[in-house]
Amino acid sequence: MNIALSLIVPAYNEARRLPPYLALVRRHLDKQYPGCCEVIVVDDGSRDGLGDVLRRLAADWPELAVMRHPANLGKGAAVRTGMLEARGELLLFADADGATPIDQEARLSEAVRAGAEVAVGSRLLRAADVTRRRTWTRGLLGRLFAGFAGWWLRISIRDTQCGFKMFRREAGRELFALGRESGYLFDLELLALADRLGYRVVEVPISWSDVPGGHSSLTGELGKILLGLWRLRRRMRDEG
C-alpha cells in the first residue's frame, strides 16, 4: 500500500492530552488521506497509563501504530524512532498536546510539493489566515532562545523549536539517521544538518495555541541547554 503521509507523535505521560488530539487527527486524515496514511505514536517510557490508552485506540484504528521506549529517552529520540520506521512519502512530526491543529499539515505539504525538502511550521511568521494564542512570557522566551540559537549555529530559520515539521521522505530519513540529539536540541541539529547537506528548507506560518500541562521548561533547564548548544556547535564544526 502506498503511504502518502506518515504522522509521528512523540508522547511522554500524555494519557490526558493525547487522546483528544488523536480524535481530531483521525477525523482529518480519514478525510484528506483515506487509506493512504499512518499515525505512529512513540510512547517514550510513560508511567501514566498511556500505553493502555493507546492499545485501546489502536484496536479499531488500523492506521495507528504504537511504539514504546522502555525508559524515557527524550523527545528527539522518540521522534527519531518513529521517523525511521515511517513509510510515508511525506513525514510529519507533531507534538502530543495538539498545539498545532492537524489541518495545518496542508500548509506544510503544499510547501513540500512546491519544491521544499523540509517545511518548518512557524509561530513567528505572520499571515492573515493564521491565529496564535500564546502567553507573552513564553512567546518572549521562545523568540530570545530561537534568535540566539539560530545565530550561534548559523541557522536562518526563525522558529527553530516549533514541534510541527514535515520532510520529504528521502530528506527525513537521512537527517534522522545522522542525528544524535535526544532532547530539546534535536530540532536545531536537524536544521543545521539540513543546511550542511544542502536541503531546501522553508518556514511556513501556522496556527498555534498554547496548551497547559507541558513537561519541559526552558528556564528550568537553561544551563543544560546552553551547554548543549556549545557542544552541538563544536560537533557540527568538527564534522562539517
Sequence and secondary structure as in RCSB ss.txt:
>XXXX:A:sequence
MNIALSLIVPAYNEARRLPPYLALVRRHLDKQYPGCCEVIVVDDGSRDGLGDVLRRLAADWPELAVMRHPANLGK
GAAVRTGMLEARGELLLFADADGATPIDQEARLSEAVRAGAEVAVGSRLLRAADVTRRRTWTRGLLGRLFAGFAG
WWLRISIRDTQCGFKMFRREAGRELFALGRESGYLFDLELLALADRLGYRVVEVPISWSDVPGGHSSLTGELGKI
LLGLWRLRRRMRDEG
>XXXX:A:secstr
   SEEEEEEESS TTTHHHHHHHHHHHHHHHSTTSEEEEEEEES  SSHHHHHHHHHHT TTEEEEEESS   H
HHHHHHHHHH   SEEEEE TT  S GGGHHHHHHHHHTT SEEEEESSS  TT  EE  HHHHHHHHHHHHHHH
HHHT   S TT SEEEEEHHHHHHHHHH    STTHHHHHHHHHHHHT  EEEEE  EE  S  S  TTTTHHHH
HHHHHHHHHHHHHH 
